[in-house]
């Protein structure tokens, strides 16, 4: 490769990114950890064709988002250098790979199920895909950005095929919209260079006017070229061959390097078909502009229902996974309607134009008078009837001269259009910085299918959930109709591969595991029914006692604190919790209601400090709003970090026994009590845990809200304590680089030679709470990673845990069982011939699981609303040696140890706890401190929890 080639952007097929050179160097040193996401060939490549094949795989992995790179928007970032595995020859274990399935589960009641996978047959397994790199350049430098803009490449390639069909010998192709094109069999030659001419009906100014020129203008005053032509050069270069038989090898459990590439090509074919229908493409989902699929979420935002589609290799063969998907879009329609809804006002005179300018920037609009589409770049500085721009006109002598005219007068005189309310509003600017182009707002409508990428408010999230839910039978109907109506079998590229897609959901066998028995107060057994239980006529297993040093703090004037106090004490007495009357009530002074949340909290604590003789044992805080109160973050920060007080926040709408019981469950857990235990915990008879000190970890990473690229990610790990119990946990939380999924603070050596990582904290707590026993086994549940990151879990994060053990002088490293729990997948399970959701405890480890890896789907909870989503558990490593049945029963049992409520949770409790801990600690960081222009170079560390609460289950 010459030096000139190396100067092209990294998303091009031909360049060789330097991070891939780093990967190759690692492989040469025997330390490559990229199998499964980046499929590399041997280092010494014999031919240019092999080089192209290598770069193809790298590029496809980059384009599909399965690996990260500097500057990439993918959340799967490159592994930080500080946590990369050491080179071969160090004390680190050899590279680990996900284990193969040892056996299938047999226990449980058989149940007949359906799944939203559709069987796929491909009769021409000898088919070979030919991959060609695509490079589009514009002859006009001003159009260079257009040549690389999203979706523009499809227009160019469609025109290319129409113009040069004979050169392709009529062969259809699949194009990914960016840098890759695929054909079934080869094109007549390896390299092509085409000239493509596009006609564009967009209006363009040809003189120094406008500020100017309006898209509807004609005649002598300005020039509009209805068929403005743009010329592009398109280069196609052969890159690699990808045999379809690689999929057949993968289905038989072989590790085929080409299988993932071939599956991606199938996915690209489906995406291309939807793109031709005008659908919005978001990763592997597509959304059309049919308003029937829109649900209004308020604030000018709508949920748009579409479909996810992807080909998957399973034990039952190749399948098409089709599922309902939802994305957020800007509600199409008049721009004014959007602004009023977005700012939650009804009077257009109250519009905040600073906020409006920020929201409208880069949105696309269509003009009513010309039906032309433009992108908003800003707003005019003056109202429409005052905003001047220079206009060139001819006088009576035929000479051209420039006059200043308002936008309002221009539309009235030239277009004979009488503007009404928009005359007194700013105009939309759809031009360039030095050549603005003004349009009155009342003539503009927002076009459909424009994604809304900012964070939703609490009310919008609630509305989305309520309006998007579907019962199982409805989802089955919608998904089946989508497959039938998509006519995938008619696609010429799929047809040439001999691909046929079944139109019916796949049938499979499942098993329903029995719910574990729980133990409550007085050693009474409690058998859950349909994934639920209650404390009616029961007391908690280990209730705490709350003395007089507690109080109720009220930030809401609507709550009767005396009534709340009496009812809480009575309910607690019935559950075994002895609660004394509160020391006092604290009402917020009205003079502070309009102050900032931090000031309000500080003023409240001034009252608390002057009233209490000693540090309160507990504070019950009444907030004015549920979920989204701006008091919550500052209040929690003050209590957990500064003063070390356990606190419970509530915002009651109806005070009854069920509500108060749920509140008391959280209070009891936070203060060190136990609500219920698994019956096998008392006395301990959990297989492989009761005799050997075993620590259970739950690990998760929470990222900042959408659109906040500089907001730190929060990593949380919870660890079990008081072995042999598996129901009590504590948390350790750290910040790390934004969007980084790999946890980099499990082991963190400092300048003082000490380990400041999270695992050390949890190990010391386990030792102190478990009668000076050290864990010799660890069961690790990791949430939030995809298949391409399994190797990082095994070879980066697990190595950090091992180093934490070594740092404290341990010679004997524990045995590990590592399980990844995935919630964000698209496999759904349905009862065959029944309208309700699958019963809690349903497990599937056949037909739709991986052909080789050790994975299973489990629906531990009772789906009461909508369609249940099973959790996909991937067992990457099992040194402890669980049988398949014992491991699945352990996973189910860990869904019943959640202390926050009286129902089984969908995912094992340790992972739920880690997610809650990360979310709560993220409240301590202010979003405005991490704006994109903050220029922050280092990630601020989270303050440590106060010693009085650091071992508590504060996250409950």
MIDOVEX-644629 format. One record per residue (C-alpha): z, x, y. Coordinates in steps of 0.25 Angstrom, whole numbers, plus 2048, in hexadecimal, padded with zeros to 3 digits. Layout:
residues N
ZXY;...
end
This chain:
residues 956
800800800;7FC80680D;80580681A;7FD7FC821;8007F2816;80F7F5817;80F7F0825;80C7E1822;8177D7821;8217D6815;81C7C8811;80E7CE80F;80B7D0800;8057DE801;8117E5809;81C7EB801;8297E7808;8337F3809;83E7EA802;8357E97F6;8347F87F6;8437F97F5;8427EF7E9;8387F87E2;8418047E5;84D7FD7DE;8447FA7D2;8408087D1;84F80C7D1;8528027C6;8597F97D0;8507ED7D2;8577E07D4;84B7D77D7;8477D17CA;8467C27CB;8427C27DA;8397CD7DD;8317D17D1;82D7E07D2;8247E87C9;8267F67C5;8278007D0;81B8087CD;80F7FE7CE;8028027C8;7F97FB7D1;7F77F47DE;7F67E67D6;8047E97D1;8097EC7DF;8037DF7E4;80A7D87D9;8177DE7DD;8157DA7EB;8117CC7E7;81E7CA7E0;8267D07EC;81F7C77F6;8207BA7EE;82F7BD7EC;8307BF7FC;8277B37FF;82F7AA7F6;83C7AE7FC;8427B47EF;8457C17F5;8497C5803;8447CF80C;8487D481A;8437CA824;8417BF819;8477B181C;84A7B080D;8597AE80B;8587B77FF;8597C4807;8577D2802;8647D77FC;86C7DF806;86C7EE804;87C7EE803;87C7E67F7;8707EB7EF;8737F07E1;8757FF7E0;86A8077DA;8698097CB;8738147C7;87F80E7CE;88B8077C8;8847FA7CB;8807F17BE;8717F17BB;8697E67C0;86C7D97BB;8637CD7B8;8657BF7B6;8697BC7A7;8617B479D;8667A7798;86F7AA78C;87079B787;86F78D78A;87B78378C;87E779782;88A772786;88A76478E;88575678C;87575678B;86E74F796;85F74D799;85B7517A7;84E7527B0;84C75D7BA;84275F7C5;83A7697BE;82C7667BA;82676D7AE;81A7767B1;80F77A7A7;8057857AA;7FA7867A0;7F37937A5;7FD79D7A3;7F37A87A4;7F07A57B3;7F27B07BC;7F67AE7CB;7EF7B87D5;7F77BB7E1;7F07BF7EE;7F77C47FB;7F37BC808;7F37C2815;7EF7BA821;7EC7C082F;7E67BA83C;7DB7BF844;7E27BA850;7EF7C2852;7F57B6859;7F47AE84C;7FA7B9844;8077B1843;8007A583F;7FA7AC833;8087AF82E;80E7A2832;814799827;80A790821;7FE796828;7F979E81D;7F7791815;7ED78C81F;7E679A81F;7E579A810;7E078C80F;7D578F819;7D279C811;7D0794804;7C778A80B;7BE794811;7BE79E806;7BF7967F9;7B379C7F3;7B97AA7F4;7C57A57EC;7BB79F7E2;7C27927E4;7CF7977DF;7DB7907E4;7E77987E9;7F67967EC;7FB79C7F9;80A79E7FC;80779C80B;80A7AA80F;8067B7807;8027B37F9;7F67AC7F3;7F47A97E4;7E97A57DB;7E77A27CD;7DE7AD7C8;7D87B87D1;7D07B67DE;7C27BC7DE;7C77C97E4;7D57CF7E7;7D47D07F6;7CE7C6801;7CD7C6810;7CA7B9816;7C87B4824;7CE7A6826;7CB79D832;7D5792836;7D2787840;7DE782848;7DE776850;7EA77A858;7E877B867;7E878886E;7E878C87D;7DD795881;7E179888F;7EE79C896;7F378F897;7FF789891;80878A893;801781891;7F677B88A;7F976E882;7F376C875;7EC75F878;7E4764884;7D5764884;7CA76688E;7C9771899;7D877389B;7DA77B88E;7D377F881;7D677A874;7CF77F868;7D077485D;7CC77E852;7D278B856;7CF79584B;7D87A0845;7D37AB83C;7DB7B1831;7D97BC827;7DE7BA819;7DF7C580F;7E27C2800;7E67CE7F7;7E87CD7E9;7F77D07E6;7FB7CD7D7;7F97C57CB;8047BB7C6;8027B67B8;8067A87B5;80B7AC7A7;8177B27AE;81D7A47AF;81B7A27A0;8237AF79E;82E7AB7A7;82F79D7A0;8317A5793;83D7AC79A;8367B979D;8387C17AA;82A7C07AF;8277C77BD;81C7BE7C0;8227B07BD;8297AE7CB;81C7B27D2;8147A87CA;81F79D7CD;81E7A07DB;80F79E7DB;8117917D5;81B78D7E0;8117927EA;8067897E4;80F77D7E6;8137817F4;8047837F8;8017757F3;80C76F7FC;808777808;7FA771807;801763808;807767815;81576980F;820771816;82377C80C;83278280B;83378C800;8307857F3;8317777FA;82776E801;82876380A;81E75980F;81D75281D;81F744817;82A73D820;82F735814;83574380F;83D74581D;84B74181F;85174282D;85D74B82E;86074983D;85E754847;84F753846;850759838;84A75282C;84C75581D;83E756816;83E753807;83475C7FF;8337637F2;8377707EC;82D7757E1;82E7827D9;8297877CB;83478C7C2;8357937B5;83F78C7AC;84278B79D;83A77E79C;82E7857A2;8277867AF;82C77B7B8;82A7757C6;8377737CD;8357677D7;8407627E0;84375B7ED;8457647F9;849762807;84776A814;84A767822;83F76582C;83E76183B;83C75283C;82E750840;82A74784C;82B74785B;832754861;83B74B869;84074485D;844751857;84B756863;85374A865;85774A856;85A759856;863758861;86974B85D;86674486A;85F73786E;85C73A87D;85074487F;85674888C;86274E885;85975887D;85E76687D;85176E87F;85777B87C;85B77686E;84E76F86D;84677C870;84D783865;84B77885B;83C77585E;83778485E;82D786853;82C77884F;81E77284D;819766855;80D75D855;807757862;805749862;7F974986C;7F1754864;7F7754856;7F9764857;80476C852;80C776859;81877F858;82377D863;82678B869;830785874;83277C880;82D77B88E;83677F899;8337738A1;83276489E;82475F89B;82175A8A9;8257678AF;8207718A5;8147788AC;8097808A5;7FC7868AA;7F077E8A7;7E17838AA;7D87788B0;7CA7788B6;7C97748C4;7BE76C8CA;7B57798CC;7B777C8BD;7C07878BF;7CC78A8B6;7DA78A8BD;7E87898B8;7F277E8BC;80077C8B8;80376E8B2;80F7688AB;80E76489C;8107568A0;8057558AA;7FC75C8A0;7FE752895;7FD74689F;7F074B8A5;7E975289A;7ED74988E;7F073C895;7FE73C88F;80A737896;81673E891;823737892;83173C88F;82C74A88B;82774C89A;83675089D;838759891;83476788D;827769886;82576F879;81F77D87A;81578086E;80E78C874;81179B875;81C7A287D;8127A6888;80979A886;81178D885;80B780880;813774885;81376687E;81B75A882;826757878;822748876;81474C871;81A755866;81E752858;82575B84E;81C75D842;82275A834;82876482A;82E76E833;83A77482C;848774833;84F78082F;85C77F837;86977B830;86C76C82F;878766835;88276082C;87D75282F;86F75682C;87375C81F;87B75081B;86E74781E;865750816;86E74F80A;86F74080B;86073E80E;85B748804;8637447F7;85B73E7EC;8607377DF;85B73E7D2;8517337CF;84B7347DD;84A7437DC;8437427CF;8397387D4;8367407E1;83574E7DA;82C7487CF;8237417D9;82274E7E1;81D7557D5;81374A7D2;80E7497E0;80C7587E2;8017597D8;8047677D5;7FB7677C9;7EF7657D2;7F17727D9;7E577B7D6;7ED7887D4;7F77817CB;7EC77B7C3;7E57887C1;7F278D7BB;7F37817B1;80077C7B8;80476E7B5;8117687BA;81975D7B3;81C7517BB;82974D7B5;8377537B6;83B75D7AB;8457587A1;85076179C;85D761795;86A76279C;879763798;88575C79F;89176579E;89F75E79E;8A775F7AB;8B37697AA;8C17627AA;8C97657B6;8D87667B8;8E07607C3;8EE75F7C7;8F975D7BC;8EF7647B2;8E77577B2;8D97577AC;8CE7527B5;8C074F7AF;8B574E7B9;8AC7427B8;89D7447BC;8A17517C3;8AD74B7CB;8BC7497CA;8C67447D4;8D57467D7;8D97377D6;8E77377D0;8E67467CE;8EC7527D5;8E675F7D8;8E876A7CE;8F07737D8;8F376C7E5;8F87747F1;9037707FA;90176F809;90E770811;91076C820;908778826;8FB771826;8F4768831;8E8760834;8DF76583F;8D675A845;8C975D84D;8C574F84B;8CB744853;8C7739849;8D173D83E;8DF73683C;8E7743838;8F373B834;8EC73282A;8E473E825;8F1746823;8F873B81B;8EC738812;8EA74780F;8F974880B;8F873C802;8EB7407FC;8F174E7F9;8FD7497F3;8F57417E9;8ED74E7E5;8FA7567E4;8F975D7F1;90675C7F9;90375C808;90D75C813;90B754820;90375D829;90A766833;90275F83E;8F575A843;8EC76284D;8E2759855;8D876185D;8DA76086C;8CE758873;8CC76287D;8C776C873;8BD76286D;8B1768874;8B5776872;8AE77F868;8B277E85A;8B978C85A;8C1788866;8C577B860;8CA782854;8D278C85C;8D9782864;8DD77A858;8E3787852;8EB78985F;8F177B85C;8F477F84D;8FA78C850;90478785A;90877B851;90A782843;91678A840;90E792836;900793830;8FB78682B;8F978581C;8ED77C81E;8E5774829;8DD768827;8D2767832;8CB75A836;8BD75D83B;8B5753843;8A875583B;8A575782C;89E764828;898768835;8A476983E;8A4775848;8B3776846;8B2779838;8AE788839;8B778C843;8C378583D;8C078B82F;8BF799835;8CC79883D;8D4793831;8CD79C826;8CB7A982D;8D67AA838;8E27A2835;8E17A0825;8E3791824;8DD788819;8D677D820;8CF77081B;8C5769825;8C275B823;8BA75082B;8BE743824;8B6736826;8BE72E81C;8CC733817;8CE72E809;8D47347FC;8C773A7F7;8C5741804;8D3746805;8D374B7F7;8C67537F9;8CD759806;8D975C7FE;8D17637F3;8CC76D7FD;8DA76F804;8E07717F6;8D677C7F2;8D77837FF;8E67847FF;8E678A7F1;8E777E7E8;8DE77A7DC;8D876C7DB;8D476C7CD;8D17767C2;8C77767B6;8CF7737AA;8CB7807A4;8D27877AF;8DF7827AB;8E27887A2;8D67917A3;8CC790798;8BF79379F;8B679B795;8B57AA799;8BE7A87A5;8CC7A47A0;8CE7B1799;8C77BB7A2;8C97BC7B1;8BD7B67B7;8B97B47C6;8AF7AA7CA;8A77AD7D7;89E7A37DF;8947AA7E9;88C7A47F4;8857A8801;88379E80D;8797A0817;87879D826;87279082A;86378E82B;85D795837;86879F839;8627AC833;86E7B5838;8797AC833;8817B4829;8817B081A;88F7AD814;8927B2806;89D7AC7FF;8A37AF7F1;8AF7A77EB;8B77AD7DF;8C07A67D6;8CF7A97D6;8DB7A67CD;8D47AA7C0;8D37A37B6;8D07977C0;8C27957C4;8C578B7CF;8CB7937DA;8C379C7E3;8C37A47F0;8B87A87F9;8B37B5800;8A87B480A;89F7BE812;8947BD81C;8867C4819;8787C681E;8717B8822;8697B2816;86E7BD80C;8717B67FF;8767C27F7;8857C47FA;8877D27FF;8967D2801;89B7D07F3;89E7DF7F3;89F7E6801;8A57F4802;8AA7F7810;8AB804818;8BA804814;8B6805805;8BB7F7802;8B37EC7FC;8B27E1806;8AA7D87FD;8AD7C97F9;8AE7CC7EA;8BA7D67EC;8C27CB7F4;8C07C17E8;8C37CB7DE;8D07CE7E4;8D47BF7E6;8D07BD7D7;8DA7C87D3;8E57C37DC;8E47B57D8;8E17B77C9;8EE7BF7C5;8E87CD7C8;8DC7CA7BE;8CF7D07C2;8C27C87BE;8BB7CE7B2;8B07C37B3;8A97BD7BF;8A17B17BF;8987B17CB;8917A47D1;8867A87DC;88079D7E4;87479D7ED;86A7A77E7;85D7A57E1;8577AB7D5;8517B67DC;85F7BB7E0;8657BB7D3;8637CA7D2;86B7CC7DF;8767C47D9;8777CC7CD;8747DA7D3;8797D97E1;8847CF7E2;88A7D27D4;8897E17D6;8927DF7E3;89C7D77DB;89D7E37D1;89E7ED7DC;8AA7E57E2;8B17E67D4;8AE7F57D3;8B37F77E2;8C17F27DE;8C17FC7D2;8BE7F27C7;8B77FA7BB;8B57ED7B3;8AA7E47B9;8AC7D57B6;8A27CE7AE;8997C57B6;8927B87B5;8897B57C0;8837A77C3;87A7A37CF;87C7947D3;86F78E7DA;8707817E1;8637827E9;8597807DE;8507747DB;8537707CD;8597627CB;85E75B7BF;85D74C7BC;8627437B1;85673E7A8;85672F7A9;86272D7B3;86372C7C2;86F7337C4;8727427C6;87474B7BA;88374B7B6;88C7567BB;88D7627B1;87E7617AE;87876F7AA;86A7737A6;8667817A1;85977D79A;84B77A79E;84C77C7AE;8547897AD;84E7977AE;84679C7A2;84F7A87A0;85B7A97AA;8687A37A7;8697967B0;86D7887B0;86E77B7B9;87B7747BA;87E7677C2;88D7687C2;89075D7CC;88D74E7CD;88274B7D6;88673E7DD;87B73E7E8;86C7427E7;86874B7DB;8717567D6;86D7647D7;87176D7CB;87677B7CE;86D7867C8;8767917C1;87079E7BE;8787A77B5;8747B57B9;87E7BD7B1;8897BA7A7;8917C67A2;89D7BD79F;8957B6794;8967A7796;88F79E78C;885795793;88E789791;89B78F796;8947947A2;88E7877A6;89B7807A3;8A278A7AD;8987877B8;89A7797B6;8A977B7B7;8A87837C3;8A27777CA;8AF76F7C8;8B97797CE;8B57767DC;8C27737E3;8BB76C7EF;8B975E7E8;8B97567DC;8AB7587D7;8A37627D0;89B76B7D9;88C76E7D6;88E77D7D7;89A7857D1;8A67847DA;8A67947DD;8987937E3;89C7867EB;8A878E7F1;8A079A7F5;8967917FC;8A278A803;8A9797807;89C79C80D;899790815;8A778F81A;8A779D81F;89A79C825;8A079282F;8A779E835;89A7A483A;89479E846;88579B845;88279F854;8887AD851;87C7AF848;8707AA84F;8637B284D;8637B985A;8727BE858;86D7CC854;8797CE84A;8777DA842;8837D8839;8897CD831;8977C9836;8A17C982B;8A97BC829;8B87BD82C;8C17BD820;8C97B181C;8D77B1820;8E07B6815;8E77A9814;8DB7A1810;8D27AC80A;8D67A97FB;8D579A7FE;8CA7907FA;8C778E809;8B878A805;8BD77D7FE;
end
